[in-house]
């Protein structure tokens, strides 16, 4: 599907302004371009205290800033309060991907997104997290809706960013922009589990900051 065939987006309930929680540039690239092409007023909110280690966090954030600046989209850089994140997920260290730890992680990130939206005149929040096929869309939407329900007049936009060729364009944009290609979800536990799997397959451990889309044969984010 070409960019000209991208669906025209319309906010639900005559909403006017979106605060888009972004997890990384590869996942948000297509979402941002789709929202921009539809003429919707929005800003990026980067709050991801789960990302580990510091170097990985800075690379992901700076790639997102680079793309937002290219499109003249406001970028809100929230706190990196990882100590709070570790406290929230305490006892869930061995949960599998898409398990309870991920729900708690999404809840924490969307709660802060919803608070900022409510305090700064946004009537809608959404997230780029769901465009990745590695994520559970229902899990993400549930966290988003719970967070928005805390504040009067605020909703979570449950648009399926994968549909209409969105997932394919995500990869195309990532290659075009040569985004940094992260090889694990982001937290220390996903890094641990991914490296365990790689070792079981006779593969090297993940190397932070070396792999970029478009510079070699790459898979999905």
C-alpha atoms as a printed R data frame, in Angstrom:
    type eleno elety resid chain resno       x       y      z
1   ATOM     1    CA   UNK     A     1   0.000   0.000  0.000
2   ATOM     2    CA   UNK     A     2   1.423   3.395 -0.958
3   ATOM     3    CA   UNK     A     3   1.373   6.488  1.180
4   ATOM     4    CA   UNK     A     4  -1.391   7.940 -1.023
5   ATOM     5    CA   UNK     A     5  -3.617   5.058  0.064
6   ATOM     6    CA   UNK     A     6  -3.112   5.722  3.756
7   ATOM     7    CA   UNK     A     7  -6.507   6.031  5.495
8   ATOM     8    CA   UNK     A     8  -7.695   9.517  6.428
9   ATOM     9    CA   UNK     A     9  -7.926   9.636 10.207
10  ATOM    10    CA   UNK     A    10 -10.778  11.251 12.103
11  ATOM    11    CA   UNK     A    11 -10.732  11.676 15.862
12  ATOM    12    CA   UNK     A    12 -13.684  10.127 17.719
13  ATOM    13    CA   UNK     A    13 -16.414  12.240 19.309
14  ATOM    14    CA   UNK     A    14 -15.298  15.447 17.562
15  ATOM    15    CA   UNK     A    15 -12.107  15.547 19.601
16  ATOM    16    CA   UNK     A    16  -9.564  18.241 18.815
17  ATOM    17    CA   UNK     A    17  -6.118  17.573 20.277
18  ATOM    18    CA   UNK     A    18  -4.077  14.409 20.839
19  ATOM    19    CA   UNK     A    19  -1.188  13.689 23.165
20  ATOM    20    CA   UNK     A    20   0.570  10.727 21.579
21  ATOM    21    CA   UNK     A    21   2.636   8.589 23.910
22  ATOM    22    CA   UNK     A    22   5.647   7.408 21.895
23  ATOM    23    CA   UNK     A    23   7.814   4.458 22.822
24  ATOM    24    CA   UNK     A    24  10.385   4.862 20.036
25  ATOM    25    CA   UNK     A    25  10.913   6.294 16.566
26  ATOM    26    CA   UNK     A    26  10.339   3.051 14.584
27  ATOM    27    CA   UNK     A    27   6.922   2.450 16.173
28  ATOM    28    CA   UNK     A    28   5.839   6.087 16.098
29  ATOM    29    CA   UNK     A    29   7.076   6.983 12.589
30  ATOM    30    CA   UNK     A    30   4.021   5.691 10.731
31  ATOM    31    CA   UNK     A    31   1.647   6.869 13.466
32  ATOM    32    CA   UNK     A    32   3.093  10.371 13.348
33  ATOM    33    CA   UNK     A    33   2.997  10.586  9.564
34  ATOM    34    CA   UNK     A    34  -0.591   9.302  9.482
35  ATOM    35    CA   UNK     A    35  -1.769  11.818 12.086
36  ATOM    36    CA   UNK     A    36   0.140  14.646 10.399
37  ATOM    37    CA   UNK     A    37  -1.303  13.762  6.969
38  ATOM    38    CA   UNK     A    38  -4.803  13.892  8.460
39  ATOM    39    CA   UNK     A    39  -4.304  17.408  9.795
40  ATOM    40    CA   UNK     A    40  -4.818  16.437 13.433
41  ATOM    41    CA   UNK     A    41  -3.338  18.653 16.137
42  ATOM    42    CA   UNK     A    42  -1.008  16.595 18.335
43  ATOM    43    CA   UNK     A    43   2.225  16.438 20.298
44  ATOM    44    CA   UNK     A    44   4.594  13.632 21.250
45  ATOM    45    CA   UNK     A    45   4.919  12.621 24.890
46  ATOM    46    CA   UNK     A    46   8.039  10.571 25.639
47  ATOM    47    CA   UNK     A    47   7.718   8.862 28.995
48  ATOM    48    CA   UNK     A    48   9.437   5.477 29.086
49  ATOM    49    CA   UNK     A    49  11.203   4.866 32.420
50  ATOM    50    CA   UNK     A    50  11.224   1.155 31.612
51  ATOM    51    CA   UNK     A    51  13.976   1.498 28.995
52  ATOM    52    CA   UNK     A    52  17.316   0.093 30.137
53  ATOM    53    CA   UNK     A    53  20.236   0.812 30.138
54  ATOM    54    CA   UNK     A    54  20.786   4.594 30.007
55  ATOM    55    CA   UNK     A    55  22.495   4.442 26.627
56  ATOM    56    CA   UNK     A    56  19.592   2.581 25.063
57  ATOM    57    CA   UNK     A    57  17.178   5.104 26.552
58  ATOM    58    CA   UNK     A    58  19.083   8.095 25.167
59  ATOM    59    CA   UNK     A    59  19.413   6.593 21.692
60  ATOM    60    CA   UNK     A    60  15.706   5.794 21.456
61  ATOM    61    CA   UNK     A    61  14.710   9.220 22.757
62  ATOM    62    CA   UNK     A    62  17.069  11.124 20.467
63  ATOM    63    CA   UNK     A    63  15.888   9.203 17.410
64  ATOM    64    CA   UNK     A    64  12.329  10.169 18.301
65  ATOM    65    CA   UNK     A    65  13.326  13.814 18.812
66  ATOM    66    CA   UNK     A    66  15.065  13.843 15.424
67  ATOM    67    CA   UNK     A    67  11.944  12.635 13.638
68  ATOM    68    CA   UNK     A    68   9.612  14.971 15.548
69  ATOM    69    CA   UNK     A    69  11.789  17.974 14.679
70  ATOM    70    CA   UNK     A    70  11.788  16.950 11.025
71  ATOM    71    CA   UNK     A    71   7.979  17.194 11.030
72  ATOM    72    CA   UNK     A    72   7.818  20.225 13.353
73  ATOM    73    CA   UNK     A    73   5.873  18.244 15.959
74  ATOM    74    CA   UNK     A    74   6.116  19.355 19.600
75  ATOM    75    CA   UNK     A    75   8.079  16.857 21.684
76  ATOM    76    CA   UNK     A    76   7.551  16.638 25.439
77  ATOM    77    CA   UNK     A    77  10.466  14.941 27.179
78  ATOM    78    CA   UNK     A    78   9.135  13.530 30.461
79  ATOM    79    CA   UNK     A    79  11.084  12.261 33.448
80  ATOM    80    CA   UNK     A    80  13.239   9.154 33.394
81  ATOM    81    CA   UNK     A    81  12.176   8.021 36.861
82  ATOM    82    CA   UNK     A    82  13.363   4.462 36.565
83  ATOM    83    CA   UNK     A    83  13.507   3.941 40.338
84  ATOM    84    CA   UNK     A    84   9.752   4.441 40.415
85  ATOM    85    CA   UNK     A    85   9.366   1.969 37.544
86  ATOM    86    CA   UNK     A    86  11.394  -0.704 39.357
87  ATOM    87    CA   UNK     A    87   9.231  -0.186 42.423
88  ATOM    88    CA   UNK     A    88   6.038  -0.577 40.375
89  ATOM    89    CA   UNK     A    89   7.113  -3.877 38.803
90  ATOM    90    CA   UNK     A    90   8.678  -5.327 41.954
91  ATOM    91    CA   UNK     A    91   7.738  -8.993 42.292
92  ATOM    92    CA   UNK     A    92   7.000  -9.318 38.566
93  ATOM    93    CA   UNK     A    93  10.591  -9.744 37.424
94  ATOM    94    CA   UNK     A    94   9.968 -13.212 35.976
95  ATOM    95    CA   UNK     A    95   6.686 -12.504 34.235
96  ATOM    96    CA   UNK     A    96   6.735 -13.341 30.506
97  ATOM    97    CA   UNK     A    97   6.416 -10.789 27.725
98  ATOM    98    CA   UNK     A    98   2.769  -9.642 27.491
99  ATOM    99    CA   UNK     A    99   2.269 -10.743 31.102
100 ATOM   100    CA   UNK     A   100   1.327  -8.808 34.225
101 ATOM   101    CA   UNK     A   101   4.604  -6.880 34.324
102 ATOM   102    CA   UNK     A   102   3.816  -5.375 30.923
103 ATOM   103    CA   UNK     A   103   0.343  -4.360 32.087
104 ATOM   104    CA   UNK     A   104   1.818  -2.578 35.109
105 ATOM   105    CA   UNK     A   105   4.403  -0.920 32.851
106 ATOM   106    CA   UNK     A   106   1.763   0.322 30.402
107 ATOM   107    CA   UNK     A   107  -0.412   1.539 33.270
108 ATOM   108    CA   UNK     A   108   2.432   3.587 34.703
109 ATOM   109    CA   UNK     A   109   3.369   5.200 31.390
110 ATOM   110    CA   UNK     A   110  -0.211   5.983 30.390
111 ATOM   111    CA   UNK     A   111  -1.140   7.338 33.819
112 ATOM   112    CA   UNK     A   112   1.566   9.980 33.471
113 ATOM   113    CA   UNK     A   113   0.521  10.653 29.869
114 ATOM   114    CA   UNK     A   114  -3.100  11.125 30.922
115 ATOM   115    CA   UNK     A   115  -2.140  13.471 33.761
116 ATOM   116    CA   UNK     A   116  -0.078  15.671 31.446
117 ATOM   117    CA   UNK     A   117  -2.867  15.683 28.851
118 ATOM   118    CA   UNK     A   118  -5.483  16.700 31.397
119 ATOM   119    CA   UNK     A   119  -3.322  19.475 32.831
120 ATOM   120    CA   UNK     A   120  -2.332  20.878 29.435
121 ATOM   121    CA   UNK     A   121  -5.494  21.015 27.353
122 ATOM   122    CA   UNK     A   122  -5.442  17.735 25.446
123 ATOM   123    CA   UNK     A   123  -8.768  15.910 25.159
124 ATOM   124    CA   UNK     A   124  -7.374  12.661 23.727
125 ATOM   125    CA   UNK     A   125  -4.421  10.377 24.408
126 ATOM   126    CA   UNK     A   126  -3.115   7.501 22.341
127 ATOM   127    CA   UNK     A   127   0.094   5.514 21.896
128 ATOM   128    CA   UNK     A   128   2.311   4.121 19.169
129 ATOM   129    CA   UNK     A   129   2.959   0.971 21.218
130 ATOM   130    CA   UNK     A   130   0.210  -1.044 19.537
131 ATOM   131    CA   UNK     A   131   1.620  -0.878 16.020
132 ATOM   132    CA   UNK     A   132   4.199  -3.556 16.815
133 ATOM   133    CA   UNK     A   133   3.092  -7.123 16.200
134 ATOM   134    CA   UNK     A   134   4.970  -8.118 19.365
135 ATOM   135    CA   UNK     A   135   2.484  -6.240 21.541
136 ATOM   136    CA   UNK     A   136  -0.995  -7.245 22.726
137 ATOM   137    CA   UNK     A   137  -3.375  -4.588 21.401
138 ATOM   138    CA   UNK     A   138  -6.076  -5.361 23.979
139 ATOM   139    CA   UNK     A   139  -3.565  -5.108 26.801
140 ATOM   140    CA   UNK     A   140  -2.387  -1.704 25.593
141 ATOM   141    CA   UNK     A   141  -5.887  -0.361 24.988
142 ATOM   142    CA   UNK     A   142  -7.006  -1.518 28.439
143 ATOM   143    CA   UNK     A   143  -4.199   0.397 30.104
144 ATOM   144    CA   UNK     A   144  -4.900   3.463 27.993
145 ATOM   145    CA   UNK     A   145  -8.605   3.471 28.757
146 ATOM   146    CA   UNK     A   146  -8.022   3.028 32.487
147 ATOM   147    CA   UNK     A   147  -5.596   5.948 32.513
148 ATOM   148    CA   UNK     A   148  -7.921   8.265 30.572
149 ATOM   149    CA   UNK     A   149 -10.883   7.371 32.792
150 ATOM   150    CA   UNK     A   150  -9.133   9.044 35.714
151 ATOM   151    CA   UNK     A   151  -9.863  12.486 34.265
152 ATOM   152    CA   UNK     A   152 -13.144  14.047 33.109
153 ATOM   153    CA   UNK     A   153 -13.370  14.771 29.406
154 ATOM   154    CA   UNK     A   154 -10.328  12.694 28.487
155 ATOM   155    CA   UNK     A   155 -10.463   9.603 26.254
156 ATOM   156    CA   UNK     A   156  -7.976   7.046 24.967
157 ATOM   157    CA   UNK     A   157  -8.046   6.681 21.174
158 ATOM   158    CA   UNK     A   158  -8.004   2.928 20.465
159 ATOM   159    CA   UNK     A   159  -7.205   3.219 16.767
160 ATOM   160    CA   UNK     A   160  -5.553   0.096 15.321
161 ATOM   161    CA   UNK     A   161  -2.378   1.483 13.779
162 ATOM   162    CA   UNK     A   162  -1.532  -1.886 12.207
163 ATOM   163    CA   UNK     A   163  -4.478  -1.925  9.827
164 ATOM   164    CA   UNK     A   164  -4.539  -0.512  6.318
165 ATOM   165    CA   UNK     A   165  -0.877  -1.313  5.752
166 ATOM   166    CA   UNK     A   166   0.331   0.528  8.842
167 ATOM   167    CA   UNK     A   167   2.737  -2.187  9.961
168 ATOM   168    CA   UNK     A   168   4.330  -2.397  6.522
169 ATOM   169    CA   UNK     A   169   4.732   1.378  6.308
170 ATOM   170    CA   UNK     A   170   6.293   1.350  9.767
171 ATOM   171    CA   UNK     A   171   9.151  -0.739  8.376
172 ATOM   172    CA   UNK     A   172   9.389   1.316  5.175
173 ATOM   173    CA   UNK     A   173   9.671   4.556  7.132
174 ATOM   174    CA   UNK     A   174  12.198   3.037  9.533
175 ATOM   175    CA   UNK     A   175  14.407   2.019  6.606
176 ATOM   176    CA   UNK     A   176  13.967   5.373  4.863
177 ATOM   177    CA   UNK     A   177  14.932   7.263  8.014
178 ATOM   178    CA   UNK     A   178  17.576   4.707  9.063
179 ATOM   179    CA   UNK     A   179  16.151   4.587 12.561
180 ATOM   180    CA   UNK     A   180  17.998   2.820 15.326
181 ATOM   181    CA   UNK     A   181  16.703  -0.754 15.481
182 ATOM   182    CA   UNK     A   182  16.259  -1.896 19.044
183 ATOM   183    CA   UNK     A   183  16.348  -5.660 19.475
184 ATOM   184    CA   UNK     A   184  14.285  -6.035 22.656
185 ATOM   185    CA   UNK     A   185  11.206  -4.428 24.161
186 ATOM   186    CA   UNK     A   186  13.139  -2.081 26.396
187 ATOM   187    CA   UNK     A   187  13.271  -3.112 30.044
188 ATOM   188    CA   UNK     A   188  16.103  -4.915 31.804
189 ATOM   189    CA   UNK     A   189  13.993  -8.065 32.065
190 ATOM   190    CA   UNK     A   190  13.196  -8.187 28.361
191 ATOM   191    CA   UNK     A   191  16.905  -7.642 27.666
192 ATOM   192    CA   UNK     A   192  17.722 -10.514 30.035
193 ATOM   193    CA   UNK     A   193  15.188 -12.873 28.461
194 ATOM   194    CA   UNK     A   194  16.112 -11.959 24.893
195 ATOM   195    CA   UNK     A   195  19.782 -12.597 25.603
196 ATOM   196    CA   UNK     A   196  18.947 -15.928 27.232
197 ATOM   197    CA   UNK     A   197  17.071 -16.956 24.115
198 ATOM   198    CA   UNK     A   198  19.847 -15.783 21.819
199 ATOM   199    CA   UNK     A   199  22.432 -17.756 23.781
200 ATOM   200    CA   UNK     A   200  20.238 -20.855 23.561
201 ATOM   201    CA   UNK     A   201  20.304 -20.431 19.786
202 ATOM   202    CA   UNK     A   202  24.070 -19.963 19.658
203 ATOM   203    CA   UNK     A   203  23.758 -16.245 18.898
204 ATOM   204    CA   UNK     A   204  25.673 -13.313 20.345
205 ATOM   205    CA   UNK     A   205  24.233 -11.107 23.062
206 ATOM   206    CA   UNK     A   206  22.549  -7.868 22.036
207 ATOM   207    CA   UNK     A   207  24.917  -5.005 21.336
208 ATOM   208    CA   UNK     A   208  23.505  -1.609 22.248
209 ATOM   209    CA   UNK     A   209  23.657   1.147 19.644
210 ATOM   210    CA   UNK     A   210  24.961  -0.732 16.607
211 ATOM   211    CA   UNK     A   211  21.994  -1.809 14.495
212 ATOM   212    CA   UNK     A   212  20.051   0.559 12.235
213 ATOM   213    CA   UNK     A   213  17.259   0.002  9.746
214 ATOM   214    CA   UNK     A   214  18.214   0.332  6.097
215 ATOM   215    CA   UNK     A   215  21.883  -0.307  6.731
216 ATOM   216    CA   UNK     A   216  21.465  -4.079  6.693
217 ATOM   217    CA   UNK     A   217  18.686  -6.628  6.275
218 ATOM   218    CA   UNK     A   218  16.319  -5.869  9.177
219 ATOM   219    CA   UNK     A   219  13.185  -7.404 10.624
220 ATOM   220    CA   UNK     A   220  10.244  -5.810 12.393
221 ATOM   221    CA   UNK     A   221  10.439  -3.625 15.498
